[in-house]
Amino acid sequence: MDRFSTPYCKDDIKEDLSEQKICVLDALTQIANRRKFDLMFSQAINKSKMTVSYLSILMIEIDYFKKLNTVTGLLSSDDCLRMLASTLKDTLKRSGDLAARWDREKFACILSDTDPAGAAKMAEKIRKKVIDLAIPNAASPVAKVVTVSIGVVTSILTDETSYDSLLKKADQALTTAKEMGHNLIFIN
């Protein structure tokens, strides 16, 4: 049989699988995108409810990114995003953990089976690793290098706990970290 007479040939299946992979990766940073985050977060919530274990979320934002973009240009800020994404990916090693690009300068991490102390430790590790990248940021009043603010939320989930409530708490924690002066972690 030829390629055109069968509903699927091997090449078509490879293309379909490749398209599925593309749909869950952020094109610029090559880490998980929001779609993949949503899928993994739903699974993590269900697992946490079944096993009555902790689930932690980190919401991470590059401090003064818009100013950095204005000063250094789009290509340079894209490099910054790729370096941060690579750092997140290299830092989160466990199979139940995930780093994802949330939007332009924001990232989100799922930390399965991670208590408040473990989540705080991971957030601080990420914050320090970003500073160690030593990406220049003359536009920042906080430091001469790129820094991040991180909001942390940890919960043992119940049936009343929802996807939206956890994300809202993580986003509120991030907002508080930025309001307190940037380059900080706030645990909600």
N, C-alpha and C positions, 0 to 999 in steps of 0.2 A: 504494500500500500504506500502511496505517496503522502507527503505532508498535507496536501489539501483535501484528501478524502477522509481523513480521520479527524474526529473532534479535537483530539489533543495528540501532539507528538512530543517527543522528549524535549525538543527546543522550546515548545510552548510552555511546558511545565516549568522548565528552568526560568523562563521569562516571568511567569506568574509568581514564582517564589522570589525572584529578584525584586519584582514590583512590591510584594508584601514587605520585604526587608526595607526597601526605600521608604515605604509609608510609615515606618516606625523610627526612622533615623532622621535627625535634624541634618539638613543638607550641608550647612556650614560647619558645624562642630563635630559631626559624626558620632554624637551620642544620642541617646533616646530623645524623641520629641514628645510633645504634649500628649499625642495619641497613645504612645507606648506607656507614658507615665500613668495615664488614666486606666489603662488595662492592668498594669502591675499594681497600681494603688488599690483597685477594686479587689484583686486577688489577695493582696496583703491584708486588707480590711477583713475579708472573709476568713483568712487563716488566723488572724489575731483574735477574732471573735470565737472561732472554734477552739483554739488552744488557750484562750484567756492569757495572752502574752502581750507585751508592750509593742507598740508601733510608734516610731518617731518620724517626723517630717522636718526637713531643713528647707527653708526658703532662703535663697542666697541672691543678693543683688550686688553688682559691681558699683562701687561708690563713684559718683560723679562721672558716670559713663558718657552721658550726653555731652558734657564739657570735653571729655577726652576725645570723643568722636569729632567734635568741632575743631579742636586744636590739632589733632594728629591725622585726621582723615579717616575715611571709611575702611580702607585696606588695613591700616594699622589697628583700628579698633576690631576688625574682623580677626586679625591675628591674636589679639588679646582674648577674644571670645574662645578661639580654638585652644589657646594655651590653658585657659581656665577649665574648659571642658575636659581636656586631657588630664589635668590635675585631679579633677573630681573622679574621673573614670579610674585613674591609677590609685586613688585613695580608697575608694569603696571596692573592697575585694570579695565580700561575701556574696553568695548566690542570691540571697533575698534582698540585697541592697540595689538601688538604682539611682543613677544621676541622669537628669533630663534637662533639656533646655525648655524653660517655661515661656519666655518671650525674649525680646531683644537683648536686655542685659540681665535677665533673671533666670536662675536655675532652681530646680527643686530636687531634693533627694529623699528617697524612701529608705529608712533604716528598720528592717524587720527585726523583731526580737531584741530591741535595744531600749534599755531603761533610760531614765532621765540623765543619769551620770554618764552613761555611754554616749548618749546623743550630744551632751555638752562637750565631752572629750573629742568626739569626731568633728563637731563644729569648730572647735578651737584649732584642731589639727589642720582643717581646711583653711581657716583664716590665716594661719601662719604660713602654710604652703603657698598661698597666693602672694603674700608679702615676699617670700623667698624667690618667687619668679622674677622679682625686680623689674617689672614692666614699668617703664617711666610714665608718670602721670603728672605733668606740670600743672594741669588744670585742677588738681585736688588740693583743697586747703588742709586736708588731714595728713597726707604723707606725700612724698615725692614719687612714690610707686603706687601701682594699682592696689586697692584694698577692697574688701567685701564686707557687707553687713549681713548678718545671718539671724533669721528668726527660727526658733526651735519649738516644736510642740511634741509632747510624748503623752500617750494615752494607753490605758488598757481598755479596749473597746467593749462596749455593751451594744445591745440591740438599738438603743436610742442614739448611739454615736453615728454620725453620717459623714460621708465623703466631704460634703460642703462645710460642715462645722469644723473638721480638722484643718482643712485648707484655709478657712477664714481665720482660725486661731494662729496658724503659721504665718499668714500674711500680716496679721496684727502684730505679731512678735517682730517681724521684719521691720514694719513701720516704726515700732518703738525703738529698735536698735538704731535706725537711721535718725530718729528724732533725738536720741541721746548723744549723737555726735559722729556716727559712722565708724566703720572699722571695729564694730562691736558685735557681740552675740547677745541676744535677749531670749530668755526661755519663758514661754507662756505656759 
